[in-house]
Amino acid sequence: MDAETIILKNLCIGYRTKNNIRTVAEGINAAIRQGELTCLLGANGIGKSTLLRTLSAFQPKLGGEILIKSQEIDAFTDKELSRVIGVVLTEKPDIRNMTVRELVALGRSPYTGFWGTLHDEDWQVVDEAIDAVRISGLRERMVHD
């Protein structure tokens, strides 16, 4: 499994403000391969988080190309991207009044349409996911517990 899933070509990352462009890094060329673990290391302030935000389409690139499965990232719709990219943030969210099952159900949002209505088949997928990771006993527990 060494297919290049993500290819970066002469990528430029940074921030656009009303009157200015602040380039954090440029000329980034890399390939991330399916089935491999990729580690991003660097000193504080060097642009690791900016790169990850750009790769996950949370912020626009300043230049260059990001190809995901041979397709430019800008060509994806938001719905298509939500099925291709998943992001796990490092901050622990303060979640109250939500069961484990409801939290897992949030993963169905790319498939539920604008209002996020889950149907029987969505709940079946949620329950299968819970069973697959062997946390059925936690299904109805509150997340903050």
C-alpha atoms as one frame of an Amber mdcrd trajectory, in Angstrom:
protein
   0.000   0.000   0.000   2.238   2.821  -1.113  -0.242   4.916  -3.092   0.429
   8.624  -2.695  -2.759   9.851  -1.080  -1.726  13.474  -0.544   0.802  15.301
  -2.717   2.060  18.799  -1.957   3.605  20.736  -4.833   5.366  24.023  -4.156
   2.854  24.724  -1.373   2.875  28.148   0.260   1.085  28.531   3.602   0.316
  31.478   5.815  -2.309  34.079   6.513  -4.122  36.748   4.533  -5.236  39.819
   6.394  -7.118  42.814   5.046  -3.953  44.604   3.929  -1.222  41.991   4.128
  -0.087  38.439   3.441   2.076  36.722   6.052   3.891  33.739   4.564   4.780
  31.111   7.162   6.416  28.576   4.815   6.766  28.148   1.081   8.142  25.703
  -1.450   6.773  22.713   0.465   6.949  19.521  -1.599   5.944  16.198  -0.072
   3.973  13.008  -0.576   1.942  11.302   2.115   1.285   7.655   1.399  -1.697
   5.525   2.300  -0.923   2.935   4.963   2.093   4.791   6.337   2.410   6.787
   9.530   3.565  10.335   8.834   5.087  12.446  11.586   5.384  16.232  11.445
   8.189  17.569  13.627   9.559  21.066  14.094  10.283  23.876  16.492   7.499
  25.984  17.978   6.257  28.672  15.612   7.654  27.075  12.470   4.242  26.427
  10.861   3.221  22.874  11.778  -0.284  23.892  12.868  -0.658  26.238   9.906
   0.256  23.372   7.579  -2.247  21.030   9.230  -5.006  23.672   9.082  -4.229
  24.224   5.402  -4.177  20.484   4.613  -7.530  20.048   6.339  -8.997  23.043
   4.458  -9.604  25.036   7.651  -7.667  27.861   6.040  -6.788  28.510   2.392
  -3.344  27.899   0.942  -1.474  30.937  -0.349  -0.073  29.134  -3.376   0.963
  25.818  -4.846  -1.036  22.621  -5.000  -2.551  20.157  -2.555  -3.634  17.008
  -4.354  -5.771  14.506  -2.490  -6.201  11.256  -4.384  -4.967  13.114  -7.507
  -7.596  15.873  -7.175  -6.811  19.480  -6.234  -8.208  20.238  -2.765 -10.047
  23.325  -4.071 -12.038  21.108  -6.476 -13.723  19.224  -3.615 -17.056  20.383
  -2.245 -17.308  20.753   1.526 -19.390  17.577   1.649 -16.813  15.621  -0.389
 -13.967  16.888   1.806 -15.837  15.865   4.945 -15.776  12.279   3.654 -12.086
  12.335   2.757 -10.487  14.312   5.598 -10.838  13.710   9.322  -9.233  15.896
  11.965  -8.616  15.120  15.630  -7.788  18.242  17.615  -5.520  18.201  20.646
  -7.677  20.354  22.919 -10.137  18.466  25.086 -13.623  19.877  24.456 -15.856
  20.525  27.442 -18.874  18.430  26.471 -21.867  18.164  28.784 -25.207  16.410
  28.448 -24.159  14.156  25.567 -24.029  10.384  25.597 -21.197   8.397  24.046
 -23.647   7.224  21.374 -24.585  10.825  20.535 -20.904  11.785  20.322 -20.153
   8.914  17.955 -23.214   9.925  15.921 -21.562  13.278  15.175 -19.312  11.306
  12.835 -22.320  10.791  10.577 -22.636  14.529   9.833 -21.128  14.257   6.318
 -23.997  11.914   5.441 -26.982  13.600   7.079 -27.576  16.746   5.059 -27.903
  20.311   6.300 -30.118  19.605   9.327 -28.088  16.645  10.572 -31.078  14.333
  10.861 -30.048  10.742  11.535 -32.164   7.922  10.153 -32.345   4.286  11.224
 -29.458   3.284   8.943 -27.293   6.063  10.449 -27.977   4.811  13.980 -27.129
   1.291  12.815 -23.742   2.519  11.548 -23.168   4.339  14.856 -23.955   1.199
  16.858 -21.710  -0.915  14.615 -18.851   1.544  15.190 -19.372   1.399  18.962
 -19.414  -2.393  18.860 -16.326  -2.501  16.624 -14.230  -0.647  19.207 -15.753
  -2.684  22.046 -17.276   0.154  24.079 -20.889  -1.058  24.037 -21.015  -0.801
  27.813 -20.353   2.939  27.556 -22.983   3.608  24.885 -25.455   5.429  27.167
 -22.896   6.974  29.556 -22.461  10.716  29.544 -19.246  11.820  27.840 -18.166
  14.028  30.753 -18.285  10.957  33.034
